[in-house]
Amino acid sequence: MLNFCSLYSGSSGNCSFIETEHTKLLVDAGVSLKKIEEGLRNYK
């Protein structure tokens, strides 16, 4: 199973979280750590 979540998307950057049974991948393009942590907390 593949899960995809856009944690943040805006003019200052984007951040996506992709998850499979065995792998977790965070794709960050210019978002602050604070916004990433907030997005991950709200993900589940």
KOLTOR-898238 format. One record per residue: residue number from 1; residue in one letter; x, y, z of N, C-alpha, C in turn. Coordinates in steps of 0.02 Angstrom, whole numbers, plus 50000, padded with zeros to 5 digits. Layout:
REM residues N
ATOM   i aa   nc1   nc2   nc3  cac1  cac2  cac3   cc1   cc2   cc3
ATOM NUM  A     X     Y     Z     X     Y     Z     X     Y     Z
...
This chain:
REM residues 44
ATOM   i aa   nc1   nc2   nc3  cac1  cac2  cac3   cc1   cc2   cc3
ATOM   1  M 50042 49942 50000 50000 50000 50000 50044 50062 50000
ATOM   2  L 50024 50114 49965 50061 50176 49960 50017 50232 49987
ATOM   3  N 50045 50272 50033 50010 50330 50059 50049 50392 50039
ATOM   4  F 50014 50443 50018 50044 50506 49998 50008 50563 50034
ATOM   5  C 50047 50609 50063 50017 50665 50097 50057 50728 50082
ATOM   6  S 50023 50780 50058 50055 50844 50049 50052 50879 50117
ATOM   7  L 50108 50885 50152 50109 50914 50218 50104 50990 50215
ATOM   8  Y 50133 51020 50164 50132 51092 50157 50142 51110 50084
ATOM   9  S 50104 51159 50061 50112 51183 49993 50099 51258 49993
ATOM  10  G 50147 51295 49971 50139 51367 49969 50193 51400 49927
ATOM  11  S 50189 51465 49924 50237 51502 49882 50308 51498 49910
ATOM  12  S 50314 51484 49976 50381 51481 50006 50413 51412 50002
ATOM  13  G 50374 51361 49982 50401 51294 49975 50348 51241 49979
ATOM  14  N 50368 51179 49971 50323 51122 49972 50355 51065 50012
ATOM  15  C 50313 51022 50041 50338 50965 50078 50287 50908 50071
ATOM  16  S 50312 50850 50051 50268 50792 50042 50295 50732 50081
ATOM  17  F 50250 50691 50104 50268 50630 50141 50240 50571 50103
ATOM  18  I 50283 50523 50087 50264 50463 50050 50282 50403 50093
ATOM  19  E 50236 50356 50100 50246 50299 50145 50222 50234 50113
ATOM  20  T 50263 50182 50120 50243 50114 50103 50251 50072 50166
ATOM  21  E 50238 50009 50161 50243 49965 50219 50314 49965 50248
ATOM  22  H 50365 49973 50206 50434 49967 50229 50474 50032 50223
ATOM  23  T 50447 50083 50193 50486 50143 50179 50445 50206 50194
ATOM  24  K 50479 50256 50222 50450 50322 50232 50496 50372 50199
ATOM  25  L 50468 50417 50159 50508 50465 50121 50479 50534 50130
ATOM  26  L 50521 50581 50150 50501 50651 50157 50535 50691 50102
ATOM  27  V 50496 50724 50060 50522 50765 50006 50510 50837 50025
ATOM  28  D 50564 50873 50039 50560 50942 50064 50592 50988 50013
ATOM  29  A 50555 51040 49996 50582 51090 49949 50572 51159 49978
ATOM  30  G 50611 51175 50030 50612 51243 50055 50565 51259 50113
ATOM  31  V 50538 51210 50147 50492 51222 50203 50531 51219 50268
ATOM  32  S 50512 51260 50317 50547 51260 50381 50532 51196 50420
ATOM  33  L 50578 51178 50465 50569 51119 50507 50505 51124 50548
ATOM  34  K 50489 51183 50572 50427 51194 50612 50365 51173 50572
ATOM  35  K 50362 51193 50509 50304 51175 50467 50303 51100 50452
ATOM  36  I 50361 51070 50443 50364 50998 50431 50340 50960 50492
ATOM  37  E 50364 50979 50551 50343 50945 50613 50268 50953 50623
ATOM  38  E 50241 51012 50611 50169 51023 50617 50130 50979 50569
ATOM  39  G 50153 50975 50507 50119 50933 50457 50121 50860 50475
ATOM  40  L 50178 50836 50501 50184 50766 50520 50139 50750 50580
ATOM  41  R 50133 50796 50628 50088 50786 50685 50016 50780 50662
ATOM  42  N 49997 50819 50613 49928 50818 50588 49915 50762 50538
ATOM  43  Y 49967 50728 50515 49960 50676 50464 49919 50616 50489
ATOM  44  K 49930 50594 50550 49893 50535 50574 49846 50549 50629
